[in-house]
């Protein structure tokens, strides 16, 4: 027979506390998908400016080479002049490399930055307002004293020397021809592949940043591209 002298056992009622306090921590939960998204975004955010600066520096180097900087005189080359490419050809190669790196940088950039770049390239250009014409104010004639006879003879000699036929100036560099459609297609394809390859190589950097952000209590779901 059960002992009726023992009182019935009371059931414990859970206190009505917020879930965040019931878990004992305010740290957000770790989610693999949020971690992967944050790692990719932080990777793109870190390497895109580096690639853009590299493309800009390469384009500047192409301009300097095309202007004749570091050009080897033909007299020093001798018979090897026909084998060595001209500085215009080398400048064209460097310019093509700069375009390739630029495509890679735009591929590796976050989606929000790529949208801004596309908008900047497709936005209509507003015509600039013409500048007001320059109106010359009337000035009073100024009478200069006549130079002495010796100075006049010297000035006449200088003028006669300047009036002589000047030396033949080197021809100006020919404008660079725009790349063909095939070259543009190959540059776009190779640049896209290079951008994704650089993103994959630098992905551990973004993963480390995402890990540190999670350990600091940040919500990885908030670290994403503004798309």
Secondary structure, 3 states (H helix, E strand, C coil): CCCCCCCCCCCCCCCCCCHHHHCCCCCCCCCHHHHHHHHHHHHHHHHHHHHHHHHHHHHHHHHHHHCCCCCCCHHHHHHHHHCCCCHHHHHHHHHHHHHHHHHHHHHHCCHHHHHHHHHHHHCCCCCCCCCCCCCCCCCCCCCCCCCCHHHHHHHHHHHHHHCCCCCCCCCCCCCCCCCCHHHHHHHHHHHHHHHHHHHHHCHHHHHHHHHHHHHCCCCHHHCCCCC
